[in-house]
Amino acid sequence: MKRFLSFIYFFLISIVFFADGFTVADIFTNGMVLQRHAKVNIWGTAAENTQIEIHFNGQVRKTKANKGQWMVTVKTGEAGGPYTI
């Protein structure tokens, strides 16, 4: 589970460096825990109409920033991993 959380953290941090104006909510930090077998929202901010694409555990979720906000929902699986976003 620690590896899973570390991958999420580093992925989210890397997005900030490569996408202009793109951020993920501050709640997504190192050491976070996700409930297994649940639907989890991932959200943040981006420039208006920016296309957002999240890849998680074989799922692809796409959305577009609306009024500077975006959100996608992913389904978590078994505990363990490692999983990446």
PyMOL commands that set and color helices and strands:
alter all, ss='L'
color gray80, all
select helices_A, chain A and resi 2-18
alter helices_A, ss='H'
color red, helices_A
select strands_A, chain A and resi 23-24+39-45+51-56+59-64+69-75
alter strands_A, ss='S'
color yellow, strands_A
deselect
rebuild
show_as cartoon
